[in-house]
Each structure stands twice: as structure tokens, then as C-alpha cells.
Amino acid sequence: MMNQYEAVFIMTPVLSDEQIKETVNKFERIMLDNGCEIIHQENWGMRKLAYPIMKKSSGFYHLFEFKANGTFIKEFEIQLKRDERVIRFLTVALDKYAIEYNKKRRELKKNKNNEENK
């Protein structure tokens, strides 16, 4: 049974663009290698943290929305913990309302981008 999840992780601010891409690709590969279906992902870029983490006051945020077996999540979070480039992460199971909200949010964003590109 595939459930839908959302995972946001924060990478240390000292990474280069190349290292950020490498980190994101690593976790994308882990998901795909374990039979997950990636529905959506967003790079939120550098953001200020609400409080310092490991003496860092900012970090690079990345979001994945995906479908996976519940057993995969524990393994995925272990991989996130082991990666020294990741300073925080949160994985959340989505209910039908959250899934619907995310679809609407993506549509609005897509429509807004289309309007700006005209």
C-alpha cells in the first residue's frame, strides 16, 4: 500500500550549488531505487532559520512530495540522519485534504507562472 508523504530537509548553508544538487539527487535516487513515485519537488532556496541549528542561522530548503510504502520512511530518515550536509528534516504522511491542498497550490503556482511569462 502506497501512502503519500511530504519530506522537507534543510541543508547546511556552506554548500556550493553543485553540492546542493548532488545532495538532492542522492535522495531522489534513494526514493526511486526503493520504488517511490515522486509527485513533486521544490527547491525553496536559502532561508533564515527560526533558531540556530549547529551554529547555523540559515540553510537550503528542499521539499519532496512522494508516494511510498510506510516501511521505506524509516530507512529514508536514517539516510537523511547519516548525511552530514542535512541539518534538519521532517517527513509527514499526507491525508486526503493535504493531498488536495497541495494539488491546488501547484495549480495556482503554475497558473501564476504562466501569467507572468505572457
N, C-alpha and C positions, 0 to 999 in steps of 0.2 A: 504494500500500500504506500503510495507516494503522497506525502504531505507537502504543503507549500511553506517555505521558510524565507526569512529575510535575515541577512547577516551584514552587519556593518563592522568594519575594522579600521583602526587608526594606526597609521604607520609613522615611525619616528620622522621628525621634520628635517633631519640631516641627510636624507636620501636624495640622490640625483633623480631626474626624470626617468632615466634608464633603469635605475634600481626600483623605482616605484612600479614601472611597467612589468619588470621581472617578477616582483612580489605578487602583483595582481594575476599575472599569467600563471604563476606557480599554483595559486589557489583555484584558479579556473580549471587548470589541468587536473588537480586533485578531484574536483567535483565531477568533471567529465569522465575521468577514469573510473569513478565509482558509480556511474550510471545516472548521475543527476541531470536534470534538464534545467539549464539556466534560462530563466524567463526574461530577466532584465538586469542590467548593471549600470551603475552611475559612478563616475569619479566626481566627488564633491570638492576635490582640491584641498588646499591648505586652509585650515580653520583654527581659530583660537580655542583652546580647551577651557572648560568651565573651571578647572582646577589643575595644578601641575601634576603630571604623571611622569615619574622617573626624572624629575627636574626639568621636564619639557613643558612649555606653555602653549605649544601648537602642534599640529600633526596633519598628515594627509589622510583624508577620509575616503573610503570606498564602500559602496553598497552592492550586494548581490541579492537578487530575488531568484529563488530556485525551488525546484521540486526534488525531493529526496526521500529515501527510506529513513525512518526515525533512527535506525541503528547507525547511520552514516554520521549524524550530527556529533556524537561523542568523539569519533575519530577525527572529524574535521576540526573540532575545537582543540584537540590535542595538537594537531598540526599548527594551528594558529598560536598556541602557547609556546611551542618549540621554536618558532621563528622570532629571532631577536629584533627583526625590523618591525614587528607588530607590537604596539604598546598597549592596546586595548581592543576588545571585540565584544560583540553582542549578537547572539543568534536568537531569533524569535520565531515561533510557529505562528503562522497566519490563519485566522479564521475566515469564514466566507466574506465577512464585512470588510476585513482588512484587504483581502484579495480584490474585492470590488473597488474599494477606495484607491488602491494602487493602480488599477486599470484606468480609472477616471483621471487620476493625477497624470499618468503618462500621456493620455489622450489630450488633456489640456495643455501639457507642455509641448507636445508635438504640434498642436494647432497654433500655439503661441509662436513657436519657431517658424512655422510655415508663414504666418502673418508677417513676421519680421523679415523674412527672406524675399518677400514680394516687392 
